Amino acid sequence: MPDNGWPADRIDTQHAHSARIYDYILGGKDYYPADQEAGDAMAAEWPALPIHMRANRDWMNRAVRWLVEEAGVRQFLDVGTGIPTSPNLHEIAQSVAPESRVVYVDNDPIVLTLSQGLLTSTPGGRTAYAEADFRDPASILSAPELRATLDLDRPVALTVIAIVHFMLDEDDAVGVVRRLLEPLPSGSYLAMSIGTAEFAPREVGRVAREYAARDMPMRLRTLAEAHEFFEGLELVEPGITQVHKWHPDGGGDPDIRDEDIAMYGAVARKP
């Protein structure tokens, strides 16, 4: 058992891990030397990487707040949660509407062992954690934690944040997202951020090669490919755009350049 309490038989500390790299670059504490080495190598290839990752995190905050304040959503299904970083999704939602309910889903043992930080809730709301694989939507939809927490007769916001770029073509990310949306009622929403290399192709390409060298191949998508996830849905203005341009609130870095951001973000309503 490592010092941080993670079960030693489930945690590979010798190889870098995408969630731990993200945590390291965002200034977290749940990483190992292999993750620090990888993060440093990636940032050396693209110094804007920390800016990009923080912008994605800021977008998530704004998107969730918009869903609660403007769309009236009170239920969230967050797939591919990653290592908890405060403010977490439920903290944002419940700060506006304390009755909000959130189910977090991940198949990562790190997230599983840290999930207690995701399970705090306001008295009127509820949070739960389900261990399931994004590539197996049936296991997510049948998870008892989901059924006990969310009412699928009422709108749900499905949030898929900074994960599909780790799904290759054979994983059928678009099909997976559609299957997760299928049982959600009219008035539900999809919020996604989607990795792209369209604004800094050489730099982001070098970062992708660093990930691939550590057995984490990436599938970065064009704007046209990003649109495939939202077919049949009603995009919220301004549609699919770089995350720092989606409903900016003035709280982010005013000097962010387009070439510093390799992530599209969008929110759409299920009619």
TORLUM-406389 format. One line per field, with one value per residue (C-alpha): x, y, z; residue number from 1. Coordinates in pm, whole numbers, plus 50000, padded with zeros to 5 digits. Last residue first. Example, Ala and Ser with C-alpha at 12.3 -4.5 7.8 and 13.67 -1.06 7.14 Angstrom:
<atoms>
u 51367|51230
v 49894|49550
w 50714|50780
i 2|1
</atoms>
This chain:
<atoms>
u 46498|46830|47006|47367|47675|48006|48382|48671|49014|49367|49410|49731|49703|49384|49579|49506|49593|49272|49345|49015|48764|48614|48308|48371|48060|48252|48558|48812|48683|48746|48414|48123|47799|47799|47521|47366|47362|47030|47091|47034|47404|47608|47887|47939|48012|48348|48446|48375|48575|48868|48950|49251|49274|49540|49769|49849|50115|50388|50534|50177|50153|50481|50364|50045|50253|50450|50129|50004|50308|50296|49921|49872|49516|49373|49520|49193|49074|48702|48521|48166|47836|47529|47191|46854|46533|46387|46461|46788|46771|46954|47217|47455|47409|47483|47802|47923|47845|48046|48337|48354|48637|48782|48841|49059|48936|49192|49076|48730|48824|48851|48504|48205|47916|47567|47317|47000|46640|46370|46228|46578|46560|46919|47066|46959|46963|47308|47454|47295|47500|47281|47344|47717|47756|47551|47779|48082|48363|48322|48415|48241|48302|48008|48043|47749|47645|47322|47137|46930|47187|47464|47704|48032|48080|48344|48620|48538|48628|49003|49031|48803|48971|49304|49147|49036|48706|48529|48174|48050|47679|47556|47237|47146|46931|47177|47113|47378|47657|47518|47616|47970|48037|47887|48127|48435|48580|48813|49008|48906|49119|48936|48560|48538|48160|47979|47605|47436|47093|46948|46937|46758|46893|47020|47146|47220|47341|47525|47707|47807|47937|48125|48307|48384|48524|48756|48894|48952|49124|49347|49452|49531|49729|49927|50001|50111|50479|50434|50725|50872|50524|50507|50844|50757|50425|50590|50858|50598|50381|50674|50766|50419|50096|49815|49938|49767|49921|49720|50018|50043|49671|49668|49970|49790|49480|49688|49897|50275|50430|50609|50335|50089|49811|49587|49806|49934|49592|49598|49654|49867|50172|50159|50000
v 51784|51691|52014|52096|52227|52277|52281|52241|52178|52250|52599|52804|52867|53064|53298|53339|53692|53757|53462|53355|53536|53753|53531|53371|53202|52956|53134|52977|52632|52668|52667|52436|52633|52996|52946|52624|52343|52167|51793|51562|51545|51666|51409|51438|51811|51729|51555|51869|52076|51839|51567|51442|51067|51000|50708|50654|50384|50614|50691|50770|51046|51200|51172|51356|51636|51663|51678|51951|52159|52092|52127|52442|52553|52244|51987|51903|51752|51750|51911|51792|51897|51697|51809|51665|51842|51530|51228|51038|50677|50745|50987|50715|50526|50841|50904|50549|50574|50895|50741|50440|50259|50141|50504|50563|50693|50898|51216|51127|51214|51589|51628|51408|51562|51414|51665|51490|51590|51407|51059|50925|51004|50998|50868|50508|50424|50572|50396|50069|50085|49976|50289|50276|49906|49952|50238|50008|50217|50467|50188|50156|50227|50432|50725|50898|51250|51376|51697|51843|51789|51934|51671|51503|51201|51330|51351|50994|50909|50907|50530|50494|50776|50601|50266|50415|50293|50627|50750|51036|51060|51405|51531|51898|51997|52266|52464|52731|52607|52260|52270|52397|52163|51873|51933|51946|52274|52122|51864|51499|51268|51177|51194|50994|51014|51285|51217|51529|51608|51948|52118|52454|52550|52897|52862|52490|52427|52759|52675|52339|52498|52770|52530|52290|52579|52672|52317|52329|52664|52523|52241|52475|52716|52423|52298|52639|52543|52281|52038|52132|52103|51746|51651|51810|51627|51295|51334|51440|51140|50898|51060|50988|51187|51286|51625|51876|52175|52158|52002|51729|51648|51625|51394|51191|51154|51054|50794|50767|50428|50298|50377|50121|50123|49821|49590|49877|49975|50357|50482|50785|50626|50331|50000
w 47150|47314|47398|47308|47489|47314|47365|47125|47269|47149|47296|47291|46915|46980|47206|47574|47692|47885|48117|48265|48486|48215|48192|47855|47716|47495|47356|47593|47499|47129|46954|46880|46893|47007|47106|47236|46983|46928|46893|46597|46516|46815|46825|46449|46486|46642|46318|46119|46367|46325|46576|46771|46820|47082|47163|47531|47532|47670|47327|47220|47483|47368|47006|47095|47248|46924|46723|46953|46866|46493|46456|46663|46587|46419|46656|46828|47156|47227|47519|47564|47720|47614|47740|47842|47743|47584|47799|47844|47729|47400|47527|47648|47323|47124|47323|47257|46887|46855|47046|46816|47000|46666|46571|46876|47211|47407|47230|47363|47722|47772|47923|47853|48048|48009|48147|48263|48206|48407|48343|48392|48764|48886|49212|49264|48893|48852|49155|49039|48716|48424|48217|48280|48204|47886|47780|47758|47611|47895|48137|48473|48841|48959|49201|49368|49458|49613|49673|49955|50229|50012|49891|49962|49740|49504|49765|49858|49498|49560|49561|49261|49075|49109|49019|48685|48545|48574|48625|48844|48920|49017|49179|49219|49518|49627|49306|49244|49473|49409|49042|49102|49393|49198|48907|49126|49250|49339|49139|49161|48943|48626|48571|48250|48234|48431|48451|48582|48724|48823|48484|48478|48137|48230|48587|48611|48257|48251|48575|48433|48113|48299|48530|48245|48043|48330|48332|47958|47993|48266|48035|47745|47961|48105|47750|47620|47651|47377|47336|47675|47823|47696|47843|48178|48189|48106|48371|48629|48541|48575|48907|49052|49060|49296|49416|49189|49013|48691|48513|48775|48770|48391|48401|48668|48452|48146|48328|48318|48383|48691|48941|48810|49069|49120|49329|49539|49668|49697|50052|49976|50135|49895|50000
i 271|270|269|268|267|266|265|264|263|262|261|260|259|258|257|256|255|254|253|252|251|250|249|248|247|246|245|244|243|242|241|240|239|238|237|236|235|234|233|232|231|230|229|228|227|226|225|224|223|222|221|220|219|218|217|216|215|214|213|212|211|210|209|208|207|206|205|204|203|202|201|200|199|198|197|196|195|194|193|192|191|190|189|188|187|186|185|184|183|182|181|180|179|178|177|176|175|174|173|172|171|170|169|168|167|166|165|164|163|162|161|160|159|158|157|156|155|154|153|152|151|150|149|148|147|146|145|144|143|142|141|140|139|138|137|136|135|134|133|132|131|130|129|128|127|126|125|124|123|122|121|120|119|118|117|116|115|114|113|112|111|110|109|108|107|106|105|104|103|102|101|100|99|98|97|96|95|94|93|92|91|90|89|88|87|86|85|84|83|82|81|80|79|78|77|76|75|74|73|72|71|70|69|68|67|66|65|64|63|62|61|60|59|58|57|56|55|54|53|52|51|50|49|48|47|46|45|44|43|42|41|40|39|38|37|36|35|34|33|32|31|30|29|28|27|26|25|24|23|22|21|20|19|18|17|16|15|14|13|12|11|10|9|8|7|6|5|4|3|2|1
</atoms>
